[in-house]
Amino acid sequence: MKIRAAKVKDVKEIHKIVEYYADNKEMLHRSLNAIYENIQEFIVMENKGKIIACGALHVSWEDLAEIKALAVNKEYARHGLGSQLVHQLEKNAKTLGVEKVFALSFKPKFFKKLGYKIIKKESLPQKIWGECINCHLFPDCGEVPLQLSLRKR
Ligand SMILES: CC(C)(COP(=O)(O)OP(=O)(O)OC[C@H]1O[C@@H](n2cnc3c(N)ncnc32)[C@H](O)[C@@H]1OP(=O)(O)O)[C@@H](O)C(=O)NCCC(=O)NCCS
């Protein structure tokens, strides 16, 4: 298994993993178009040529980036792959000079185990919540905002 930057040819497999969870209301839907347009933000985990997990890092502001579209193929769940992807995205954030990463998640326990702290949504830049207005789950999506400081790492 290896983690690498995503390529355009991975988009359909990424979409399939994300849609599985979105259909189960465990994460938000993401169109093929949105994945193509943001493919440079994605990393994937590959096993024998098959994409088994994905995640993305989206820079929001000078000191802040969001971990997005994190998903592990159900067959490979609870083997530490999600944690490995988060750590890689945190490294990528550090390389970019970003000091804090956050996630909006229906699975706060997963992120808490990785050291993330629940924060108030109001502490995130307003533009992040501004985007929520366009989501069909607005205003009661149930996503929990969590954040981690990368300064000491
Ligand atoms: C959340 C997700 C990425 C975790 O991936 P994973 O590879 O299974 O996670 P890990 O094996 O690294 O888990 C590390 C720890 O997080 C916690 N954890 C993981 N999945 C969890 C879940 N579904 N519910 C509660 N805690 C969870 C556990 O404490 C786990 O440790 P343990 O297995 O020793 O108890 C995966 O379940 C997934 O794709 N979920 C659907 C999409 C999603 O919720 N994405 C996150 C928000 S963008």
The ligand as a Tripos MOL2 file, in Angstrom:
@<TRIPOS>MOLECULE
LIG
   48    50     1     0     0
SMALL
NO_CHARGES

@<TRIPOS>ATOM
      1 C1        -13.6840    8.0240    9.2440 C.3       1 LIG1
      2 C2        -12.8130    7.1020    8.3710 C.3       1 LIG1
      3 C3        -12.0160    7.9480    7.3810 C.3       1 LIG1
      4 C4        -11.8540    6.3600    9.3040 C.3       1 LIG1
      5 O1        -10.9660    5.5830    8.5210 O.3       1 LIG1
      6 P1        -10.2870    4.2560    9.1220 P.3       1 LIG1
      7 O2         -9.1450    3.8660    8.2470 O.co2     1 LIG1
      8 O3        -11.3290    3.2370    9.3450 O.co2     1 LIG1
      9 O4         -9.7830    4.8130   10.5290 O.3       1 LIG1
     10 P2         -8.5760    4.2910   11.4260 P.3       1 LIG1
     11 O5         -8.4420    2.8180   11.3220 O.co2     1 LIG1
     12 O6         -7.3730    5.1230   11.1380 O.co2     1 LIG1
     13 O7         -9.1710    4.6610   12.8780 O.3       1 LIG1
     14 C5         -8.4530    5.2610   13.9130 C.3       1 LIG1
     15 C6         -9.3660    5.4030   15.1230 C.3       1 LIG1
     16 O8        -10.4110    6.3300   14.8770 O.3       1 LIG1
     17 C7        -11.6280    5.8710   15.5140 C.3       1 LIG1
     18 N1        -12.6250    5.5820   14.4610 N.ar      1 LIG1
     19 C8        -12.3980    5.2010   13.1850 C.ar      1 LIG1
     20 N2        -13.5490    5.0620   12.5300 N.ar      1 LIG1
     21 C9        -14.5170    5.3770   13.3910 C.ar      1 LIG1
     22 C10       -15.9190    5.4070   13.2950 C.ar      1 LIG1
     23 N3        -16.5590    5.0800   12.1800 N.pl3     1 LIG1
     24 N4        -16.6170    5.7540   14.3950 N.ar      1 LIG1
     25 C11       -15.9870    6.0870   15.5330 C.ar      1 LIG1
     26 N5        -14.6500    6.0540   15.7000 N.ar      1 LIG1
     27 C12       -13.9390    5.7150   14.6370 C.ar      1 LIG1
     28 C13       -11.2820    4.6040   16.2830 C.3       1 LIG1
     29 O9        -10.9490    4.9930   17.5930 O.3       1 LIG1
     30 C14       -10.0680    4.1080   15.5310 C.3       1 LIG1
     31 O10        -9.2030    3.3610   16.3200 O.3       1 LIG1
     32 P3         -9.5100    1.8130   16.6630 P.3       1 LIG1
     33 O11        -9.9120    1.1340   15.3800 O.co2     1 LIG1
     34 O12        -8.1940    1.3470   17.2100 O.co2     1 LIG1
     35 O13       -10.6130    1.8420   17.6610 O.co2     1 LIG1
     36 C15       -13.6650    6.0230    7.6210 C.3       1 LIG1
     37 O14       -14.4830    5.3600    8.5480 O.3       1 LIG1
     38 C16       -14.5490    6.6130    6.5410 C.2       1 LIG1
     39 O15       -14.1710    6.6630    5.3940 O.2       1 LIG1
     40 N6        -15.7680    7.0750    6.9390 N.am      1 LIG1
     41 C17       -16.7220    7.6710    6.0460 C.3       1 LIG1
     42 C18       -16.3530    9.0550    5.6270 C.3       1 LIG1
     43 C19       -16.0500    9.9890    6.7950 C.2       1 LIG1
     44 O16       -16.7230   10.0020    7.8140 O.2       1 LIG1
     45 N7        -14.9930   10.8130    6.6060 N.am      1 LIG1
     46 C20       -14.5000   11.7440    7.6230 C.3       1 LIG1
     47 C21       -15.0450   13.0890    7.4740 C.3       1 LIG1
     48 S1        -14.5460   13.9790    6.0330 S.3       1 LIG1
@<TRIPOS>BOND
     1     1     2 1
     2     2     3 1
     3     2     4 1
     4     2    36 1
     5     4     5 1
     6     5     6 1
     7     6     7 2
     8     6     8 1
     9     6     9 1
    10     9    10 1
    11    10    11 2
    12    10    12 1
    13    10    13 1
    14    13    14 1
    15    14    15 1
    16    15    16 1
    17    15    30 1
    18    16    17 1
    19    17    18 1
    20    17    28 1
    21    18    19 ar
    22    18    27 ar
    23    19    20 ar
    24    20    21 ar
    25    21    22 ar
    26    21    27 ar
    27    22    23 1
    28    22    24 ar
    29    24    25 ar
    30    25    26 ar
    31    26    27 ar
    32    28    29 1
    33    28    30 1
    34    30    31 1
    35    31    32 1
    36    32    33 2
    37    32    34 1
    38    32    35 1
    39    36    37 1
    40    36    38 1
    41    38    39 2
    42    38    40 1
    43    40    41 1
    44    41    42 1
    45    42    43 1
    46    43    44 2
    47    43    45 1
    48    45    46 1
    49    46    47 1
    50    47    48 1
@<TRIPOS>SUBSTRUCTURE
     1 LIG1         1 GROUP 0 **** ****
